[in-house]
Amino acid sequence: MGLLEYALLAGLLYGLYFALVAAGLNLIFGVMRIINLAHGDFLMLGAYGAFYLYHLMGWSPLWAIPLEFVVFLALGLPLYYLLVPRLQRSGDPEMRSFILFFGLSQIIEALAVFAFGNDQRSIPSNVFGGHPVDLLGQTFPLAWVLSAVFGLLGIAALYVYLYGSSLGRATRAIMANPDEAAITGISVQRISALTFGIGIALAALAGIFSPFMVGAIQPDLGVGITLISFAIVVIGSLGHPLGTLVGGIVYGVSLMLMQTYLPSWSQMLPFVLLIAILLVRPGGLLGKGVRRA
Amino acid sequence: MLKRWLPSLAILAVTGIGFALVPLAYSNQFLLFNMMMYMALAQGLNIIYGYTGYLPFGYVGFFGAGAYGAAMAISFWHWPVLLAVLGGGLVAVLFGLLLTPLFRLSGAYFSIANLAAAEALFYLVANPHMTALTQGPYGINLPQVYDPNFAYGTMLAILLFAVAASAYLRRSRFGLALAAIREDTVSASMAGIDVVRARAVAWLLSAFIAGLAGATYGWYISVFYPETVFALSITVFTIVFVLFGGQGTVLGPLIGTLLLYGAYNVIGISNPQYFQLAYGILIVVLVLFLPAGLASLLRRRRATDER
């Protein structure tokens, strides 16, 4: 039975990490009704950040966390004002965001090839110290456990922000109804810009741990990650903050079960899971009824 | 009556005569073939996105289904090639029928689910366990039917069919019904339009066109891999061509493909990063500043003239 327990536990670790991978995408959709198709590319940039901090400066990826959070938050604010208000004035922002952010993703990917080259990069997995961790009788690499713990902490921090701070309350008001939020005096643009920055920063933070969980760092890493993030977010339900955690765990556990018992089909899994869940519950696992958005 | 259809007939004639004669003066047949293919795909996408408002981000799934359907008909059952192309189109229609439940979803949910469906089909076809049926990741080889000139002619016929279908949908009663559904589904159904049926017809027609194009593409290049015919870039190119030209018009997708696919070949495939960068910037600028495409410029001018 060791195999099944290993798969379940490893799946949980992966799931907690992948919840963080997808959290920013969900947050941005929830507030702005925008599909950030460049989500994975911000994760890729975050991964390169951690790579260079480690190889040039000798910094542990843990130090990259606060640094990248500030940098990407600062990057997200001007990017928001450059793209989103204009997009929202067009007729169909939700559909057009698909194409707009695909364009942005192309730009980021091309610039990343110029800046970093096409070689695959990695961070040695013993960077945190080499000892594997014992969990309920199974052993896992320390990097996996740290990634999972960090994923859980990230989601928890987001939750505390959304439900415990006044900025978070304003953010949730916009999620529920942007017009009513504006009437009560909330500055929709400013909160949206902040949310956009946080969403992108969360992607970058997830990128710091991607060398241990996703694989080698390379400029075209983003597309696959964006697709998986979509699957996770939709499985949980779009625009639902806790849904990402549920979606991540469902994805992680079923991925590890597939890799253990039917490895060649595991790449197909997130997409089949996504369609199956959408057909049974069109609003995702936590969604209520059929969604109009 | 004739006057109403005259512009469409003119577009059909120019497209047909153009692609029939240009090869006499210009020797890069592969480029012309690809341009016709993208024009056909753009019209197919126009039928579902431009006329009904559903954006299938996994449109390439039908293209790949067509390519593999035709290839399997040729290698297993030795069908004559034109019949196999038709079979490829029908495989795409079958895939489209399978996906009709996705119409319960709307907006982004539909686009994402359709993308997921195309990815799932890709991983199904490319799976090493499917080697007996699809050659899995090792690709398809069709030397027995290799005939680029014949395939070129077939693609031209498919393109003309796609243009004609798009023109019919734009000017006919059925097309008006689709437009009504796109603008306001509830009112349209109250006006007696069978929403589900109308949408399904447009959807399957659009899938059929992509399947035919995919089948003929596979035949033309005769050696291909799952990555070739399920490349997400095919969907995205097509969407951008349609948007650039203007969705919901007959001429828009053609002009959009002509200009942008032409530009693609001028900027050069030799330097993919420069191309990718230019392309990304073009998309961003396009969505932000010209959301209804080139065709909207023409229409706006005409509207001001009349006033």
Interface residues (C-beta under 8 A of the other chain):
Chain A: F29 I35 L83 R86 L87 S90 G91 E94 M95 R96 F98 I99 L100 F102 G103 L104 S105 Q106 I107 I108 E109 A110 L111 V113 F114 V223 L227 F230 A231 V234 L238 S264 W265 Q267 M268 P270 F271 V272 L274 I275 L278 L279 P282 V290 R291 R292 A293
Chain B: L55 F57 P101 L102 R104 L105 S106 G107 A108 Y109 S111 I112 A113 L115 A116 A117 E119 A120 Y123 L124 N127 P128 H129 L232 V236 I239 V240 L243 Q273 Y274 Q276 L277 Y279 G280 I281 L282 I283 V284 L286 V287 L288 P291 A292
